[in-house]
């Protein structure tokens, strides 16, 4: 399983709009072959949101990044000033997992 984490610093005052953008995209992800889940983590003791997507494998994630759905989900311009710093994209292969 591949986990993609996008760490994003959102400028104060833009939080609700930032979260809404992801709520509007969920159907575009849901239909992607190999997609497992998407989490948008709201900061509690930091100023960084973490957007995580889980994929069956790297090929599934790469198909998403090359798809028309990906282009549609990123087509809406980001409002000027929404991001306080450049995002940091991390891609990890799950080495170990424990579930309840």
C-alpha positions as CSV (number, residue, x, y, z in Angstrom):
1,X,0.0,0.0,0.0
2,X,1.2,3.5,-0.8
3,X,0.4,6.5,1.4
4,X,0.8,10.0,-0.1
5,X,1.0,12.8,2.5
6,X,0.8,16.4,1.4
7,X,1.7,18.8,4.2
8,X,0.1,22.2,3.6
9,X,0.4,25.4,5.7
10,X,-2.9,27.2,5.3
11,X,-3.0,30.9,6.1
12,X,-5.2,31.8,9.0
13,X,-8.7,32.7,7.8
14,X,-8.6,30.3,4.8
15,X,-9.2,27.1,6.8
16,X,-12.9,26.6,6.0
17,X,-12.4,27.3,2.3
18,X,-9.4,24.9,2.2
19,X,-11.4,22.1,3.8
20,X,-14.4,22.7,1.5
21,X,-12.2,22.3,-1.6
22,X,-11.5,18.7,-0.5
23,X,-15.1,17.9,0.3
24,X,-16.0,18.9,-3.3
25,X,-13.3,16.6,-4.8
26,X,-14.2,13.4,-3.0
27,X,-16.3,11.9,-5.9
28,X,-13.4,12.3,-8.3
29,X,-11.2,10.2,-6.1
30,X,-13.7,7.6,-5.2
31,X,-14.0,6.2,-8.7
32,X,-10.2,5.8,-9.2
33,X,-9.0,2.2,-9.6
34,X,-6.7,1.4,-6.7
35,X,-7.9,4.2,-4.5
36,X,-8.4,3.2,-0.8
37,X,-9.1,6.3,1.2
38,X,-8.5,10.1,1.6
39,X,-8.0,11.9,4.9
40,X,-7.8,15.7,5.5
41,X,-6.2,16.1,8.9
42,X,-6.9,19.5,10.5
43,X,-4.1,20.8,12.7
44,X,-4.6,20.7,16.5
45,X,-1.2,21.7,17.8
46,X,0.5,23.0,14.7
47,X,-0.4,25.1,11.6
48,X,0.0,22.3,9.1
49,X,-2.8,20.4,7.4
50,X,-1.9,16.9,6.2
51,X,-3.8,15.5,3.3
52,X,-3.3,11.8,3.0
53,X,-4.4,9.4,0.2
54,X,-4.0,5.7,0.4
55,X,-3.5,3.6,-2.8
56,X,-3.2,-0.1,-3.5
57,X,0.2,0.5,-5.2
58,X,2.3,3.2,-6.8
59,X,0.8,2.5,-10.2
60,X,-2.6,3.4,-8.9
61,X,-1.4,6.7,-7.5
62,X,0.5,7.5,-10.8
63,X,-2.7,6.7,-12.8
64,X,-4.6,9.2,-10.6
65,X,-2.0,12.0,-11.2
66,X,-2.2,11.4,-15.0
67,X,-6.0,11.2,-15.1
68,X,-8.6,13.7,-16.3
69,X,-10.2,13.5,-12.8
70,X,-6.9,14.7,-11.3
71,X,-6.8,17.7,-13.7
72,X,-10.4,18.5,-12.9
73,X,-9.8,18.4,-9.2
74,X,-6.9,20.8,-9.5
75,X,-8.4,23.1,-12.1
76,X,-9.9,25.6,-9.7
77,X,-7.3,28.3,-9.0
78,X,-6.1,28.5,-5.4
79,X,-7.1,31.9,-3.9
80,X,-4.1,34.2,-3.6
81,X,-2.7,34.0,-0.1
82,X,-4.3,30.7,0.9
83,X,-1.0,28.9,1.5
84,X,1.5,30.3,4.0
85,X,4.4,28.2,2.6
86,X,5.1,25.7,-0.2
87,X,3.5,22.3,0.4
88,X,5.6,19.2,1.1
89,X,4.7,16.0,-0.7
90,X,5.8,12.7,0.8
91,X,5.2,9.2,-0.7
92,X,5.6,6.2,1.5
93,X,5.2,2.4,1.1
94,X,3.6,0.9,4.1
95,X,6.2,-1.3,5.9
96,X,4.0,-2.3,8.8
97,X,0.3,-1.7,9.8
98,X,-1.8,-2.6,12.8
99,X,-5.6,-2.2,12.8
100,X,-8.2,-2.6,15.5
